[in-house]
């Protein structure tokens, strides 16, 4: 697929399409950073390698993408779910914030 920067740009584009700031997309934010909601937080989460004759020929990185929103009916998760190789993992609520978690190979 592409680089992490390509994925970042796609996530920023989703936020802009929905009328939110593209600055609300964070890659591995430090604990000290104050996030603005709604937002998308993502990080590396392993990967997958296909082999032929014991030689790796396809390598894909996996990212964990989490949408965090005060709105439990947020439309952002739908857009993330529409991305190629996106797989819904789980959702949960913490501190009055809804978290929607996806895995994406990119």
Secondary structure by P-SEA (a helix, b strand, c coil): cccaaaaaaaaaaaaaaaccccccccccccccccccccbbbbbbccbbbbbccccccbbbbbbbbbbbccccccaaaaaaaaccccccccccccccbbbbbbbbcc
